[in-house]
Structures are given as structure tokens and as C-alpha cells.
Amino acid sequence: MDSKRIWNHFVVPVLENMIAPYSVLRKILLQIILLGIAVYLNALIFIVYQHLDWISAIYAGVNVITTVGLYAPNISQMPSTEKLFLILTIIFAVGLYTSIIQAIVSTVVKRSSWIDAKARWRGTHMKGHTVLIGHGNVIISAVKRMEKLGVDYVVLTHSSELASKISGDKVVLGDPKDDKNLLSAGIKEAKNAIISMGDDMETLVITLKVQKLNPPLQVISVIKDPSLTDVFKTGGADLVIPYDEIVGRITAAAAVSNNVAGIVFPDRSEENFVLGIVQVRKKAKINELPKDIVPLIIIRGNQLDPYFSRDAELKEGEQLVVLGNPNLFKKIRELLE
């Protein structure tokens, strides 16, 4: 196991659990500061006019603002100036106290806050991983495949629905067009990025941002309009996948032949080059296959044999993997099945 995998799989998970709480505290730092200012102003009034010590003054101020009422100075003995200051601070602080405390409690107890903090810390400290950006089935399918292959990844999405379907500590929830969120996903140390926003213009904007933040990064952009392929390549995408066109071609190819196993798209080509798997039920020679079909691999049991001649004989029970136009697959079946 190389050093990057040791770092990503063992060191980062341990450290993120130790440091994530501090990330959550940073989220509520402003609220804590505002709360401190409000408490300080109330306490200062009691120190000046009631001559209380700081602990007692803070205690009195919090009691007055929260309407608990455990401390209440004699109103008839209070100077008018003190009353005026207290009126202003109470009006200012009552709403502020409520909103700030509610925000703090909400942030601290919300599970998603801790998960997001862990994901952001993980993203910024991982190395050589894949960043998946966007939403929809393309991202979900890619995540499932990466889980099976053991590929390190971080997802950046604004979709809470998508985030709920993926392992939480690997999802940064935020606007992918925000540089801060891209950096939180670890785009600068990533090996490659897969971008699929659903809207081609948003995908293009993020492609440009990603290339600016990490020029050597390999970028895969999934788009809907194939006519924008050249635009994306000019923008820095290394591979452009026209998703709707791929689905359309695979569907059409599968309608022509039930032997379809995959599909290959050469650039600027309208031809379908399909991978097919054919079960051999009749003996035949490789050189008897249609001219425009390329035999790739003979499968014998669990063994793959890519090394064979044109005169090699196919035997019953074997399988043949071929590449070519699906319109010719019918002739292959007639020969072998």
C-alpha cells in the first residue's frame, strides 16, 4: 500500500474525528462573539451603577435579559440613567439572545454540521483522490463504482437529497461554484475531477474554476449538449462525455442486438462501435467472422485469452468478446449460436 493510501485510509480518518469539533466551533464563532458582547454590555451597566463584581454582574445581566428574574435591583433606587441603559440593552439583547442561542444550539446538535465539518477536513487533507462535483444519477453511479473499486473520493454537491444517499463524511454540502467549497473538497491535491451539474453552463463554469485552481488536474465533464464538446475541451476538460447521447446510442444499439456489453465513441464520429459478448454454441473459426468485426478476447471458463490467431477455433461453451457495428451482431449469432 502506497503512502497516499495509508494517509487517506488510516491517518486522515483518525485525525478528522479529533479535529472536526473545532471546525464546528468555527461555524458558530461569530454568534459566540455577539453573545459575549451582549452579555458584556449588560454586565457593565450593573458594575457601574450597582457596583457588582464581574461574576455577579454577568449573572445579573443574563438573569434580566432571559427574564429568569433571580436578580432584580430595587427599581425605586435605580438611577434614571441606569434604567435608560437597561431599557436599550434589553430591547437590543432579548431578540439577539434568542436568535444567537437558537443558532448555536441548532448548529451544535445538528448531525449534518458535524458530518460536513468532518468531510471538509477530510477533503482538504486527502491526497491523490477523485473529486465528484454536481448532482444526479451520474454522481451516484460513479460513487457506487468507486466504492467497489476502492477509489478515494470526495463529493461536492448542493443537493441534500444526493448527500443523504452517500457516506456522510465524504460529502461536502455547498455550492460547487464557490472556490471555498472546491478547496474544501481538496481540489488542489486531487488526482482528477468528475463534473456533472445537469446544466451545461454550470458544468463549464466549474470546469474553468477547477482548471484554474489545479491546472495539472485531469477533468472529466459530463454534458447534455454534444455540440459543446469543443467548448469544454478548450476550457480545459480532458474528457467530455455527452451523457444523453451515450444513453441514446446504447439504447439504440441494444435494440439492434441483445449482445451489447458496452459502447465506444471515437471523437467527431456518428458511428457506433459496440462491445459485444457472444456465447459460442457451434464450432467456428475466428476468420469466419464478418470483416468489420474485431475479436478481442476468448473467454474459456474463468480464463481470458487475448492471444489468438485468425485461424483459432472457437469451441462450444466459450464466449467471444468483439468490437464492431451492432448491425453485424446478427451474423455473428448465426455463425456461433
C-alpha positions as CSV (number, residue, x, y, z in Angstrom):
1,M,0.0,0.0,0.0
2,D,1.5,3.4,-1.1
3,S,1.9,6.3,1.3
4,K,-1.1,8.2,-0.2
5,R,-3.5,5.3,0.6
6,I,-2.0,4.9,4.1
7,W,-2.6,8.6,4.7
8,N,-6.1,8.7,3.2
9,H,-7.3,5.4,4.8
10,F,-5.7,5.5,8.2
11,V,-4.2,8.8,9.2
12,V,-7.0,11.1,7.9
13,P,-10.0,9.2,9.5
14,V,-8.3,9.3,12.9
15,L,-7.3,13.0,12.8
16,E,-10.7,14.1,11.4
17,N,-12.6,12.7,14.4
18,M,-10.2,14.6,16.7
19,I,-10.2,18.0,14.8
20,A,-13.8,18.1,13.4
21,P,-15.3,19.6,16.7
22,Y,-13.0,22.7,16.2
23,S,-14.4,23.1,12.7
24,V,-18.0,23.1,14.1
25,L,-16.9,25.8,16.7
26,R,-15.6,27.9,13.9
27,K,-19.1,27.9,12.3
28,I,-20.6,29.5,15.5
29,L,-17.7,31.7,16.3
30,L,-19.5,34.9,15.2
31,Q,-22.6,34.1,17.2
32,I,-20.5,33.4,20.3
33,I,-18.7,36.8,19.9
34,L,-22.0,38.6,19.5
35,L,-23.4,36.8,22.5
36,G,-20.3,37.8,24.5
37,I,-20.7,41.4,23.5
38,A,-24.4,41.4,24.6
39,V,-23.5,39.9,28.0
40,Y,-20.6,42.3,28.5
41,L,-22.8,45.4,27.9
42,N,-25.4,44.3,30.4
43,A,-22.8,43.3,33.0
44,L,-21.0,46.7,32.5
45,I,-24.2,48.6,33.5
46,F,-24.5,46.6,36.7
47,I,-20.8,47.1,37.5
48,V,-21.1,50.9,37.0
49,Y,-24.4,51.5,38.8
50,Q,-24.8,48.6,41.2
51,H,-21.1,48.2,41.9
52,L,-21.2,44.4,41.5
53,D,-18.1,42.3,40.8
54,W,-17.8,40.9,37.3
55,I,-19.2,37.4,38.1
56,S,-22.2,38.9,39.8
57,A,-22.7,41.5,37.1
58,I,-22.7,38.8,34.3
59,Y,-25.0,36.7,36.4
60,A,-27.4,39.6,36.9
61,G,-27.3,40.7,33.3
62,V,-28.1,37.2,32.0
63,N,-31.0,36.9,34.5
64,V,-32.5,40.2,33.4
65,I,-32.2,39.5,29.7
66,T,-33.5,36.0,29.9
67,T,-36.4,37.1,32.2
68,V,-35.5,34.5,34.7
69,G,-35.6,37.2,37.4
70,L,-33.4,35.7,40.0
71,Y,-31.7,39.1,40.4
72,A,-33.7,42.3,40.3
73,P,-32.4,45.5,41.8
74,N,-34.8,47.8,43.6
75,I,-36.3,49.9,40.8
76,S,-37.0,52.9,43.0
77,Q,-33.4,53.1,44.0
78,M,-32.0,52.8,40.4
79,P,-30.7,55.9,38.8
80,S,-32.6,57.1,35.7
81,T,-29.5,56.7,33.6
82,E,-29.2,53.0,34.6
83,K,-32.8,52.4,33.8
84,L,-32.4,54.0,30.4
85,F,-29.3,52.0,29.5
86,L,-31.0,48.8,30.7
87,I,-34.1,49.5,28.6
88,L,-31.9,49.9,25.5
89,T,-29.8,46.9,26.2
90,I,-32.8,44.7,27.0
91,I,-34.6,45.7,23.8
92,F,-31.4,45.1,21.8
93,A,-30.5,41.9,23.6
94,V,-33.8,39.9,24.0
95,G,-34.1,39.2,20.3
96,L,-30.4,38.8,19.9
97,Y,-30.1,36.4,22.8
98,T,-32.9,34.2,21.4
99,S,-31.6,34.1,17.8
100,I,-28.0,33.6,18.7
101,I,-28.6,30.8,21.3
102,Q,-31.0,29.1,18.9
103,A,-28.4,29.3,16.1
104,I,-25.7,27.9,18.4
105,V,-27.8,25.1,19.7
106,S,-29.1,24.2,16.2
107,T,-25.6,24.1,14.8
108,V,-24.1,22.0,17.6
109,V,-26.9,19.4,17.9
110,K,-27.5,19.1,14.1
111,R,-25.8,15.9,12.9
112,S,-25.2,17.3,9.5
113,S,-23.0,20.1,10.9
114,W,-20.6,17.5,12.4
115,I,-20.6,15.4,9.2
116,D,-20.0,18.4,7.0
117,A,-17.1,19.5,9.3
118,K,-15.5,16.1,9.0
119,A,-16.0,16.0,5.2
120,R,-14.4,19.4,4.8
121,W,-11.4,18.5,7.0
122,R,-11.0,15.2,5.1
123,G,-11.2,16.8,1.7
124,T,-8.6,19.5,2.5
125,H,-6.1,16.8,3.8
126,M,-6.6,14.0,1.3
127,K,-4.1,13.4,-1.5
128,G,-4.5,11.8,-4.9
129,H,-8.2,11.4,-4.6
130,T,-11.1,12.0,-7.0
131,V,-13.5,14.9,-6.5
132,L,-17.0,14.3,-7.8
133,I,-18.9,17.6,-8.4
134,G,-22.6,18.0,-9.1
135,H,-25.7,16.0,-8.6
136,G,-27.9,13.4,-10.2
137,N,-27.6,9.7,-11.1
138,V,-24.2,10.2,-12.8
139,I,-22.6,11.2,-9.5
140,I,-24.4,8.4,-7.5
141,S,-23.4,5.7,-10.1
142,A,-19.8,7.0,-10.1
143,V,-19.7,6.8,-6.2
144,K,-21.0,3.3,-6.2
145,R,-18.4,2.2,-8.7
146,M,-15.6,3.9,-6.8
147,E,-16.7,2.2,-3.5
148,K,-16.4,-1.2,-5.2
149,L,-13.0,-0.3,-6.7
150,G,-11.7,1.1,-3.5
151,V,-11.0,4.6,-5.0
152,D,-10.6,7.5,-2.6
153,Y,-13.1,10.3,-3.3
154,V,-14.9,13.3,-2.0
155,V,-18.3,14.6,-3.3
156,L,-19.1,18.3,-3.6
157,T,-22.8,18.9,-4.1
158,H,-25.6,21.4,-3.3
159,S,-28.2,18.6,-3.2
160,S,-29.1,17.5,0.3
161,E,-31.0,14.6,-1.3
162,L,-27.9,13.3,-3.0
163,A,-25.8,13.8,0.1
164,S,-28.3,11.6,2.1
165,K,-27.6,8.7,-0.3
166,I,-23.8,8.8,0.1
167,S,-21.5,8.1,3.1
168,G,-21.7,11.4,5.0
169,D,-18.1,12.0,5.8
170,K,-17.3,12.0,2.1
171,V,-19.8,14.7,1.1
172,V,-19.2,18.4,1.2
173,L,-22.6,20.1,1.0
174,G,-22.3,23.6,-0.6
175,D,-22.4,25.5,-3.9
176,P,-19.8,23.9,-6.3
177,K,-19.3,27.3,-8.0
178,D,-17.8,28.6,-4.7
179,D,-14.0,28.4,-4.7
180,K,-14.1,27.9,-0.9
181,N,-16.1,24.7,-1.3
182,L,-13.9,23.5,-4.1
183,L,-10.9,23.9,-1.9
184,S,-12.7,22.2,1.0
185,A,-13.2,19.2,-1.3
186,G,-9.4,19.1,-1.8
187,I,-9.3,20.1,-5.4
188,K,-5.7,21.2,-5.2
189,E,-4.4,17.8,-4.1
190,A,-6.9,15.7,-6.2
191,K,-5.8,13.4,-9.0
192,N,-8.9,14.0,-11.1
193,A,-12.4,15.6,-11.0
194,I,-15.7,14.4,-12.5
195,I,-18.2,17.3,-13.1
196,S,-21.9,16.7,-13.8
197,M,-24.1,19.6,-12.8
198,G,-27.1,18.9,-15.1
199,D,-26.8,22.4,-16.6
200,D,-24.0,22.6,-19.2
201,M,-23.2,26.2,-18.4
202,E,-22.7,25.5,-14.7
203,T,-20.6,22.5,-15.6
204,L,-18.5,24.7,-17.9
205,V,-18.0,27.4,-15.2
206,I,-16.8,24.8,-12.7
207,T,-14.6,23.2,-15.3
208,L,-12.8,26.5,-15.8
209,K,-12.6,27.1,-12.0
210,V,-11.1,23.7,-11.4
211,Q,-8.5,24.1,-14.1
212,K,-7.6,27.5,-12.6
213,L,-7.2,26.1,-9.1
214,N,-5.3,22.9,-10.2
215,P,-4.1,23.1,-13.8
216,P,-2.5,19.6,-13.9
217,L,-5.8,18.0,-12.7
218,Q,-7.5,15.6,-15.1
219,V,-11.0,16.9,-15.6
220,I,-14.0,14.8,-16.9
221,S,-17.0,16.8,-17.8
222,V,-20.4,15.2,-18.3
223,I,-22.7,17.3,-20.6
224,K,-26.0,17.1,-22.2
225,D,-25.4,19.0,-25.5
226,P,-22.7,17.2,-27.6
227,S,-22.3,20.3,-29.7
228,L,-20.5,21.9,-26.7
229,T,-17.7,19.3,-26.7
230,D,-15.1,21.5,-28.3
231,V,-16.0,24.4,-26.0
232,F,-15.4,22.2,-22.9
233,K,-12.1,20.9,-24.3
234,T,-11.0,24.5,-24.9
235,G,-12.0,25.2,-21.3
236,G,-9.7,22.5,-20.0
237,A,-11.7,19.4,-19.9
238,D,-9.6,16.3,-20.7
239,L,-12.6,14.1,-21.4
240,V,-16.1,15.2,-22.4
241,I,-18.9,12.8,-22.1
242,P,-22.3,13.7,-23.7
243,Y,-24.5,11.8,-21.3
244,D,-27.8,11.9,-23.2
245,E,-26.1,10.9,-26.5
246,I,-24.5,8.0,-24.8
247,V,-27.7,6.8,-23.3
248,G,-29.4,7.2,-26.7
249,R,-26.8,5.3,-28.6
250,I,-26.6,2.4,-26.1
251,T,-30.4,2.1,-26.1
252,A,-30.4,2.1,-29.9
253,A,-27.6,-0.4,-30.1
254,A,-29.3,-2.7,-27.6
255,A,-32.4,-2.6,-29.7
256,V,-30.5,-3.9,-32.7
257,S,-28.7,-6.6,-30.7
258,N,-29.1,-8.2,-27.3
259,N,-25.3,-9.0,-27.2
260,V,-24.4,-5.4,-26.4
261,A,-21.9,-5.2,-23.4
262,G,-20.6,-1.6,-23.9
263,I,-20.1,1.1,-26.4
264,V,-17.1,3.2,-27.6
265,F,-17.4,6.7,-29.1
266,P,-14.5,8.0,-31.2
267,D,-14.4,11.8,-31.3
268,R,-16.4,13.5,-34.0
269,S,-17.9,10.2,-35.2
270,E,-21.5,9.2,-35.6
271,E,-20.7,5.5,-35.9
272,N,-21.4,3.2,-33.0
273,F,-18.6,0.9,-32.0
274,V,-20.1,-1.6,-29.6
275,L,-18.6,-4.1,-27.3
276,G,-20.5,-7.4,-27.5
277,I,-20.3,-10.8,-25.8
278,V,-21.4,-13.9,-27.8
279,Q,-22.0,-17.3,-26.4
280,V,-20.4,-20.0,-28.6
281,R,-22.7,-22.9,-29.3
282,K,-21.3,-24.0,-32.6
283,K,-17.7,-24.5,-33.6
284,A,-16.3,-21.9,-35.9
285,K,-13.0,-20.2,-36.7
286,I,-12.1,-16.6,-36.0
287,N,-11.5,-15.8,-39.7
288,E,-15.2,-16.7,-40.4
289,L,-16.4,-13.6,-38.5
290,P,-17.8,-10.7,-40.5
291,K,-15.0,-8.5,-41.9
292,D,-15.8,-5.4,-39.9
293,I,-15.9,-7.2,-36.5
294,V,-12.8,-7.2,-34.4
295,P,-12.4,-10.2,-32.0
296,L,-10.9,-9.1,-28.7
297,I,-10.9,-11.9,-26.1
298,I,-11.9,-15.5,-25.9
299,I,-13.4,-16.4,-22.5
300,R,-12.7,-20.1,-21.5
301,G,-14.3,-20.8,-18.2
302,N,-12.7,-18.1,-15.9
303,Q,-9.7,-17.6,-18.1
304,L,-9.3,-14.7,-20.6
305,D,-7.3,-15.4,-23.7
306,P,-6.5,-12.2,-25.7
307,Y,-3.7,-14.0,-27.6
308,F,-5.1,-16.0,-30.6
309,S,-4.6,-16.1,-34.3
310,R,-7.1,-15.6,-37.1
311,D,-7.1,-19.4,-37.6
312,A,-8.0,-20.1,-33.9
313,E,-11.1,-22.3,-33.5
314,L,-14.0,-21.3,-31.2
315,K,-15.4,-24.2,-29.2
316,E,-18.8,-24.8,-27.6
317,G,-19.1,-23.3,-24.1
318,E,-16.7,-20.5,-24.8
319,Q,-17.6,-16.8,-25.1
320,L,-16.2,-14.3,-27.5
321,V,-15.8,-10.5,-26.8
322,V,-16.0,-8.5,-30.0
323,L,-15.9,-4.8,-31.1
324,G,-17.8,-3.5,-34.1
325,N,-21.1,-2.3,-35.6
326,P,-24.1,-3.8,-33.7
327,N,-25.8,-4.3,-37.1
328,L,-23.4,-7.1,-37.7
329,F,-24.0,-8.9,-34.5
330,K,-26.9,-10.9,-36.0
331,K,-24.4,-12.5,-38.4
332,I,-22.2,-13.4,-35.5
333,R,-25.0,-15.1,-33.7
334,E,-26.0,-17.0,-36.8
335,L,-22.4,-18.3,-37.0
336,L,-21.8,-19.1,-33.4
337,E,-25.2,-19.7,-31.8
